[in-house]
């Protein structure tokens, strides 16, 4: 994958962390880190879910392997 996707994802996570921290009035580093962990977990679940569905569709023969790339 291109480095721009990694940079884009990193920027997205950072912006979301600070926007949600500001919105929820989190001030300490520990609170902001907790928001960061929740965001990373949510993005991981979303990506994992998409990959799992793509794998399942390929396994069942509904779609070709690697179609989501």
Secondary structure as a PSIPRED ss2 file (coil, helix, strand):
# PSIPRED VFORMAT (PSIPRED V4.0)

   1 X C   1.000  0.000  0.000
   2 X C   1.000  0.000  0.000
   3 X H   0.000  1.000  0.000
   4 X H   0.000  1.000  0.000
   5 X H   0.000  1.000  0.000
   6 X H   0.000  1.000  0.000
   7 X H   0.000  1.000  0.000
   8 X H   0.000  1.000  0.000
   9 X H   0.000  1.000  0.000
  10 X H   0.000  1.000  0.000
  11 X H   0.000  1.000  0.000
  12 X H   0.000  1.000  0.000
  13 X H   0.000  1.000  0.000
  14 X H   0.000  1.000  0.000
  15 X H   0.000  1.000  0.000
  16 X H   0.000  1.000  0.000
  17 X H   0.000  1.000  0.000
  18 X H   0.000  1.000  0.000
  19 X H   0.000  1.000  0.000
  20 X H   0.000  1.000  0.000
  21 X H   0.000  1.000  0.000
  22 X H   0.000  1.000  0.000
  23 X H   0.000  1.000  0.000
  24 X C   1.000  0.000  0.000
  25 X C   1.000  0.000  0.000
  26 X C   1.000  0.000  0.000
  27 X C   1.000  0.000  0.000
  28 X C   1.000  0.000  0.000
  29 X H   0.000  1.000  0.000
  30 X H   0.000  1.000  0.000
  31 X H   0.000  1.000  0.000
  32 X H   0.000  1.000  0.000
  33 X H   0.000  1.000  0.000
  34 X H   0.000  1.000  0.000
  35 X H   0.000  1.000  0.000
  36 X H   0.000  1.000  0.000
  37 X H   0.000  1.000  0.000
  38 X H   0.000  1.000  0.000
  39 X H   0.000  1.000  0.000
  40 X H   0.000  1.000  0.000
  41 X H   0.000  1.000  0.000
  42 X H   0.000  1.000  0.000
  43 X H   0.000  1.000  0.000
  44 X H   0.000  1.000  0.000
  45 X H   0.000  1.000  0.000
  46 X H   0.000  1.000  0.000
  47 X H   0.000  1.000  0.000
  48 X H   0.000  1.000  0.000
  49 X H   0.000  1.000  0.000
  50 X H   0.000  1.000  0.000
  51 X H   0.000  1.000  0.000
  52 X H   0.000  1.000  0.000
  53 X H   0.000  1.000  0.000
  54 X H   0.000  1.000  0.000
  55 X H   0.000  1.000  0.000
  56 X H   0.000  1.000  0.000
  57 X H   0.000  1.000  0.000
  58 X H   0.000  1.000  0.000
  59 X H   0.000  1.000  0.000
  60 X C   1.000  0.000  0.000
  61 X C   1.000  0.000  0.000
  62 X C   1.000  0.000  0.000
  63 X C   1.000  0.000  0.000
  64 X C   1.000  0.000  0.000
  65 X C   1.000  0.000  0.000
  66 X C   1.000  0.000  0.000
  67 X C   1.000  0.000  0.000
  68 X C   1.000  0.000  0.000
  69 X C   1.000  0.000  0.000
